[in-house]
Amino acid sequence: MRISLVTALGAIFASASSAQPQPTPPKLLVVISVDQFSADLFDEYRPQFTGGLARLASGTVFRNGYQSHAATETCPGHSTILTGDHPSRTGIIANSWVDQSVQRADKTIYCAEDPNVPGSTHSSYQVSPVSLRVPTLGELMKARWPASRNIAIAGKDRAAVMMSGHRADQRWYWDGKQFATDLAVARRPASVAAVNAAVGRMIAAPALPLASPQFCSARAQPIPVEGHAPVGSGAFARAAGDAAAFEASPEFDGSVLALAAALVREMQLGRRTAPDVLSIGLSATDYVGHTYGTEGQEMCLQLLSLDWDLGDFLKFLDASKIDYAVALTADHGGQDLPERLRLHGVPDAQRVDTALAASAVGKAIGAKLGLTGPLLFGDVAGDMYLDRALKPADRARVLAEALSFYRAHPQVAAVFTSDELARTPIPLTTPDKWSLAERARASFDPQRSGDFVVILKEHVTPIGHVTRSVATHGSPWDYDRRVPILFWRPVRVGATLETPVETTDIMPTLAAMIGLPVVAGSIDGKCLDGAADVICQR
């Protein structure tokens, strides 16, 4: 059943029991998502951080945070951070899903598009939060305090949309050429045009390789990849006008943080009676991970540069004399390219068998059963959809054949039907103990999910033929699920905690920090006592 925003708001704002008073609430919440920043990367590089990540790591650190669902992609991951809900409630089950009922040739729906706009496709669309079924923290703040501002800046439109939701005051994201917005704002901040001009000049000029400290240079081993140039032998040299290379470089996150700082200043965020929230989506780590993998020189340079850039951003906030608090996490983790994993002692690391592609399986089943048509929609794993044009009897035969094929394949760990997932309750244990079925259930929506879901075995990369991307994420395994969750406020005693928690816990924790009541059970997440001195309402 669809959850209306009005219903969700009513449940969340129902009267909550009183508890001991909170410390003085901050006037500005800064919520940062570092795309593809796994807990493994955080642990690995933490001793090297000296800037912003080091400062945030001096606060409350949950090493074992989880994007607890199976579909560890950008859109569902971002949808959990400031809603407090799993994708099964946000409705954002993947970056894209198939909807055979839409009246257009392209049946794939992009998570941040409005499919009702004439001519929209999953790759050419009007950016919109229409698919998000629940409110974000910024929306709840504006409902409670109408003067609150809900601002989002990100390297990807889906990150900005899913963190700000339906009632954003400003929302800016990179569209491949400049920072753009889907909002009909009354006045566009002058700082946006200034940053766009500066970034345009940056892209137009060539970039020399970055100077590499010995710690990073030691990782500059070229890795042969079939059908692709060797990976891991560069340091972000870029030809003039190469916008794609700009996105997969530390310069990209620097530009997003520059725009965030400019909007803090121009809009005077954190300086009024009502609290404001600023969401920042930093996407370069994801592009670097896809392009170069997670364990090479490029990722090393990216994370050290991110640390420095975040340090400068926090120093800017300090100088602004704003009472602010920061939460930092990731939308998902990531896995290195299998060719390097094998060199590093992971012998079962491999690329997916392209025979698992839904189109190939559907064609084989059609030949066996004497049926025509695509029969099956999907990718090599994840949600798979049966052709709705099939007659019921043929549909049952195709489903049986598909389940038999996928379950017998040596690269497949599990296959769950929609009926099986619908009967699986959301688990109440800590996310580190969830079964594969429970992880898949947290991504399951009966209206949008497939007829069955295919889960690949650990260390199987769902990229068969390599083009630009050599590595990826999207699995239910902990290298993709486990992410750091950090809370920081000035002059607070820090701690590193091993307790398994979820990204859905961030929203209620921040809500408690600013005195916004959230009734237990109205969302999936729970408030984390002690995070940056938070006292949770009970």
RALIN-V993907 format. One record per residue. N is the residue number from 0. SS is DSSP state (2 for helix, 1 for strand, 0 for the rest). PSI is psi in degrees with one decimal (NA if undefined). NEAR is the number of other ideal C-beta (glycine too) atoms within 12 Angstrom. Layout:
# RALIN-V993907
[[N:SS:PSI:NEAR] [N:SS:PSI:NEAR]]
This chain:
# RALIN-V993907
[[0:0:137.4:11] [1:0:133.9:19] [2:0:116.2:26] [3:0:152.2:15] [4:2:-35.5:26] [5:2:-44.2:17] [6:2:-43.2:18] [7:2:-43.4:33] [8:2:-42.0:29] [9:2:-41.0:17] [10:2:-39.8:26] [11:2:-31.3:37] [12:0:8.7:23] [13:0:152.9:16] [14:0:133.3:13] [15:0:153.4:23] [16:0:148.9:13] [17:0:155.1:12] [18:0:-175.8:17] [19:0:152.3:14] [20:0:148.6:12] [21:0:158.9:27] [22:0:164.6:23] [23:0:123.7:17] [24:0:145.7:31] [25:0:158.6:36] [26:0:-15.9:33] [27:1:123.9:40] [28:1:123.9:50] [29:1:114.4:47] [30:1:116.6:53] [31:1:129.1:51] [32:1:122.1:51] [33:1:106.3:52] [34:0:126.0:51] [35:0:26.4:54] [36:0:87.5:50] [37:1:159.8:44] [38:2:-29.1:38] [39:2:-44.1:32] [40:2:-41.8:42] [41:2:-46.5:38] [42:2:-41.3:25] [43:2:-41.1:25] [44:2:-7.4:34] [45:2:-42.1:25] [46:2:-18.7:15] [47:2:-13.7:27] [48:0:134.8:32] [49:0:-6.2:20] [50:0:-124.9:25] [51:2:-39.7:38] [52:2:-32.6:40] [53:2:-42.0:27] [54:2:-46.2:29] [55:2:-32.9:41] [56:0:-9.7:33] [57:0:-4.2:27] [58:0:-142.7:34] [59:1:117.8:37] [60:1:121.5:37] [61:1:102.4:40] [62:1:-31.5:29] [63:1:59.6:32] [64:1:155.4:49] [65:1:129.8:47] [66:0:89.8:55] [67:0:-13.7:47] [68:0:170.7:50] [69:0:-35.7:48] [70:0:75.2:50] [71:0:76.5:48] [72:0:172.8:45] [73:2:-48.8:51] [74:2:-52.4:47] [75:2:-38.2:53] [76:2:-46.4:56] [77:2:-29.2:54] [78:2:-19.0:51] [79:2:-25.7:54] [80:2:-44.7:55] [81:0:13.4:53] [82:0:-26.3:53] [83:0:11.9:42] [84:0:150.7:46] [85:0:162.4:43] [86:2:-26.0:49] [87:2:-22.5:40] [88:2:-33.6:36] [89:2:-23.1:48] [90:0:-2.4:38] [91:0:84.8:47] [92:0:-14.8:45] [93:0:177.1:45] [94:0:-32.9:41] [95:1:154.4:36] [96:1:168.2:40] [97:1:131.4:33] [98:0:99.7:31] [99:0:-4.8:26] [100:0:-13.9:15] [101:0:143.7:24] [102:0:65.1:13] [103:0:160.3:21] [104:0:-38.1:11] [105:0:110.1:22] [106:0:0.9:24] [107:1:127.2:30] [108:1:124.3:38] [109:1:140.7:36] [110:0:-27.4:43] [111:0:31.3:42] [112:1:162.4:35] [113:0:101.6:26] [114:0:-9.8:31] [115:0:-11.4:17] [116:0:126.4:19] [117:0:134.0:13] [118:0:-1.3:16] [119:0:141.7:25] [120:0:172.7:21] [121:0:-15.1:28] [122:0:-10.6:14] [123:0:101.2:18] [124:0:164.8:30] [125:0:120.0:26] [126:1:136.3:34] [127:0:150.5:30] [128:0:15.8:42] [129:0:-28.5:26] [130:0:-13.5:39] [131:0:122.4:42] [132:0:-6.2:33] [133:0:159.5:42] [134:0:155.5:44] [135:0:170.2:49] [136:2:-42.0:48] [137:2:-37.9:44] [138:2:-41.5:39] [139:2:-38.3:43] [140:2:-42.2:45] [141:2:-31.9:28] [142:2:-35.8:28] [143:2:-44.2:25] [144:0:95.5:23] [145:0:-23.7:16] [146:0:-8.1:19] [147:0:143.2:33] [148:0:137.6:38] [149:1:104.0:43] [150:1:138.9:47] [151:1:136.7:52] [152:1:132.2:51] [153:1:162.1:50] [154:0:-16.4:48] [155:0:143.4:45] [156:2:-40.4:39] [157:2:-29.0:44] [158:2:-46.6:48] [159:2:-41.9:50] [160:2:-47.8:48] [161:2:-22.6:52] [162:2:-21.7:54] [163:2:-34.3:51] [164:0:-145.8:46] [165:0:-17.2:33] [166:0:76.1:29] [167:0:142.3:41] [168:0:-39.3:35] [169:1:138.2:40] [170:1:115.8:45] [171:1:139.8:46] [172:1:155.7:42] [173:1:128.7:39] [174:0:14.3:25] [175:0:-19.6:20] [176:0:-32.2:17] [177:0:173.0:25] [178:1:125.2:40] [179:1:172.2:28] [180:0:153.1:33] [181:0:-3.4:29] [182:0:143.3:30] [183:0:70.0:12] [184:0:144.8:19] [185:0:-38.3:8] [186:0:122.9:15] [187:0:127.3:22] [188:0:137.9:31] [189:2:-27.4:16] [190:2:-26.3:26] [191:2:-47.0:33] [192:2:-38.6:20] [193:2:-44.4:23] [194:2:-40.9:32] [195:2:-41.1:27] [196:2:-42.3:19] [197:2:-42.0:22] [198:2:-38.0:33] [199:2:-41.7:21] [200:2:-36.6:17] [201:2:-45.4:28] [202:2:-35.3:29] [203:2:-22.9:18] [204:0:146.6:17] [205:0:156.8:16] [206:1:132.2:25] [207:0:160.1:16] [208:0:144.0:20] [209:0:144.5:26] [210:0:134.1:16] [211:0:121.5:26] [212:0:159.2:20] [213:2:-35.3:13] [214:2:-37.0:20] [215:2:-37.8:30] [216:2:-31.4:21] [217:0:-13.6:14] [218:0:10.2:35] [219:0:46.4:28] [220:0:118.7:24] [221:0:132.3:21] [222:1:118.4:33] [223:1:135.2:20] [224:1:124.9:32] [225:0:129.6:18] [226:0:13.6:16] [227:1:151.8:24] [228:1:152.6:18] [229:1:141.4:22] [230:1:136.1:38] [231:0:24.1:36] [232:0:15.3:23] [233:0:174.0:32] [234:0:44.8:31] [235:0:27.1:38] [236:0:142.3:21] [237:1:136.1:27] [238:0:154.2:16] [239:0:132.3:17] [240:0:3.9:17] [241:0:89.1:20] [242:2:-32.9:26] [243:2:-42.3:20] [244:2:-33.0:30] [245:2:-43.2:39] [246:2:-35.6:36] [247:0:47.1:37] [248:0:161.5:39] [249:2:-22.8:41] [250:2:-30.6:37] [251:2:-51.1:43] [252:2:-35.9:49] [253:2:-37.8:34] [254:2:-37.3:41] [255:2:-44.0:44] [256:2:-32.8:42] [257:2:-42.8:32] [258:2:-39.5:46] [259:2:-46.1:47] [260:2:-41.9:34] [261:2:-39.4:32] [262:2:-34.3:41] [263:2:-44.4:37] [264:2:-50.1:26] [265:2:-37.2:24] [266:2:-0.6:32] [267:0:47.4:19] [268:0:143.0:39] [269:0:14.1:31] [270:0:10.9:22] [271:0:178.4:18] [272:0:-44.3:13] [273:0:144.9:28] [274:0:152.1:37] [275:1:160.2:41] [276:1:131.9:51] [277:1:115.0:53] [278:1:133.6:52] [279:1:120.7:52] [280:1:113.3:51] [281:1:112.5:53] [282:0:-10.9:45] [283:2:-36.7:42] [284:2:-36.3:53] [285:2:-46.9:47] [286:2:-38.1:39] [287:2:-43.7:49] [288:2:-42.4:44] [289:2:-38.9:37] [290:2:-36.1:38] [291:2:-8.0:45] [292:0:177.0:47] [293:0:-7.4:43] [294:0:16.2:41] [295:0:-174.9:40] [296:2:-36.8:35] [297:2:-45.0:46] [298:2:-36.6:47] [299:2:-49.4:37] [300:2:-38.9:38] [301:2:-48.3:49] [302:2:-36.5:47] [303:2:-38.5:40] [304:2:-40.6:38] [305:2:-42.1:47] [306:2:-46.7:38] [307:2:-44.9:28] [308:2:-41.6:36] [309:2:-36.2:41] [310:2:-44.0:25] [311:2:-39.9:23] [312:2:-44.0:41] [313:2:-36.0:36] [314:2:-36.3:17] [315:2:-45.1:25] [316:2:-39.2:37] [317:2:-48.2:20] [318:2:-24.7:14] [319:0:-9.0:25] [320:0:38.1:16] [321:0:139.7:30] [322:0:102.9:27] [323:1:161.2:37] [324:1:151.8:45] [325:1:137.5:44] [326:1:135.4:48] [327:1:137.0:47] [328:1:-161.1:50] [329:0:157.3:47] [330:0:-19.6:54] [331:0:173.3:54] [332:0:-142.8:45] [333:0:163.2:48] [334:0:142.9:43] [335:0:165.2:42] [336:0:141.8:40] [337:2:-31.1:37] [338:2:-38.1:31] [339:2:-34.7:33] [340:2:-41.3:29] [341:2:-38.3:20] [342:2:-27.3:22] [343:0:16.3:21] [344:0:25.2:12] [345:0:83.3:21] [346:0:-24.2:11] [347:0:3.6:18] [348:0:130.5:30] [349:1:164.6:25] [350:1:152.9:32] [351:0:146.4:33] [352:0:119.6:26] [353:2:-11.6:20] [354:2:-12.5:21] [355:2:-7.7:37] [356:0:136.7:29] [357:2:-39.1:36] [358:2:-40.8:23] [359:2:-41.9:26] [360:2:-42.9:39] [361:2:-40.5:33] [362:2:-42.5:23] [363:2:-40.8:23] [364:2:-39.8:34] [365:2:-42.4:24] [366:2:-36.8:14] [367:2:-39.8:18] [368:2:-4.4:25] [369:0:33.7:13] [370:0:148.8:25] [371:0:167.7:16] [372:0:171.5:23] [373:0:-31.0:27] [374:0:-39.4:36] [375:1:133.9:42] [376:1:143.1:34] [377:0:-161.4:37] [378:0:-143.3:34] [379:0:-13.1:34] [380:0:175.7:44] [381:1:-149.0:44] [382:1:130.9:43] [383:1:136.0:41] [384:1:131.0:40] [385:1:146.4:37] [386:0:120.7:30] [387:0:-13.1:23] [388:0:-10.0:20] [389:0:143.1:29] [390:0:153.9:15] [391:2:-43.2:12] [392:2:-42.1:12] [393:2:-35.2:23] [394:2:-44.3:24] [395:2:-38.9:17] [396:2:-41.8:22] [397:2:-42.1:40] [398:2:-44.8:32] [399:2:-42.5:22] [400:2:-41.9:30] [401:2:-44.0:42] [402:2:-41.5:30] [403:2:-43.0:19] [404:2:-52.1:31] [405:2:-40.5:42] [406:2:-23.4:21] [407:2:-11.4:15] [408:0:136.3:28] [409:0:-16.1:16] [410:0:-3.4:33] [411:1:127.9:34] [412:1:-38.4:28] [413:1:154.8:30] [414:1:130.3:37] [415:1:133.2:36] [416:1:163.7:30] [417:2:-34.7:29] [418:2:-41.6:17] [419:2:-42.1:22] [420:2:-37.1:36] [421:2:-29.5:22] [422:0:-6.7:15] [423:0:119.8:25] [424:0:151.5:16] [425:0:126.8:31] [426:0:154.6:26] [427:0:-3.3:13] [428:0:173.2:16] [429:0:149.5:20] [430:2:-21.5:38] [431:2:-17.0:24] [432:2:4.0:16] [433:0:141.3:32] [434:0:168.6:24] [435:2:-39.5:32] [436:2:-40.3:28] [437:2:-36.8:33] [438:2:-42.1:41] [439:2:-34.3:45] [440:2:-36.3:35] [441:0:-13.1:45] [442:0:3.6:52] [443:0:129.2:42] [444:0:121.7:39] [445:0:-22.9:21] [446:0:-27.0:21] [447:0:-23.4:35] [448:0:165.7:38] [449:0:176.8:42] [450:0:-23.8:38] [451:1:160.8:39] [452:1:136.4:48] [453:1:127.4:44] [454:1:121.8:39] [455:1:157.4:41] [456:0:160.1:27] [457:0:139.3:25] [458:0:10.2:30] [459:1:115.6:35] [460:1:124.4:44] [461:0:40.2:39] [462:0:113.4:36] [463:0:-73.2:27] [464:0:119.6:19] [465:0:129.6:29] [466:0:-104.7:14] [467:0:-46.1:21] [468:0:130.2:31] [469:0:-14.9:41] [470:0:161.4:45] [471:0:-163.4:42] [472:0:-162.2:47] [473:0:0.3:47] [474:0:169.7:45] [475:0:8.7:44] [476:0:157.2:34] [477:2:-24.4:32] [478:2:-21.5:37] [479:2:-26.3:46] [480:2:-36.4:45] [481:1:123.7:40] [482:1:154.0:47] [483:1:149.1:42] [484:1:116.4:50] [485:1:136.5:48] [486:1:135.2:44] [487:1:135.6:40] [488:1:150.8:38] [489:0:146.2:24] [490:0:46.7:15] [491:0:146.3:25] [492:0:128.6:17] [493:0:167.7:24] [494:1:145.3:23] [495:1:120.7:23] [496:1:142.2:23] [497:0:-7.6:16] [498:0:126.8:24] [499:0:125.2:27] [500:1:176.1:38] [501:1:156.1:44] [502:0:-23.0:56] [503:2:-15.2:43] [504:2:-11.6:45] [505:2:-47.0:56] [506:2:-52.3:48] [507:2:-27.5:43] [508:2:-44.8:46] [509:2:-37.0:52] [510:2:-43.6:48] [511:2:-35.2:41] [512:2:-33.9:46] [513:0:7.3:40] [514:0:29.7:28] [515:0:115.0:37] [516:0:136.1:29] [517:0:119.7:43] [518:0:132.5:25] [519:0:131.4:23] [520:0:-13.9:17] [521:0:-17.5:32] [522:0:171.8:38] [523:0:-31.3:36] [524:0:170.7:41] [525:0:151.6:33] [526:0:140.2:37] [527:0:103.0:37] [528:0:134.7:26] [529:0:-11.2:25] [530:2:112.0:41] [531:2:42.5:41] [532:2:18.6:30] [533:0:137.7:36] [534:0:113.0:22] [535:0:143.2:28] [536:0:136.1:27] [537:0:NA:17]]
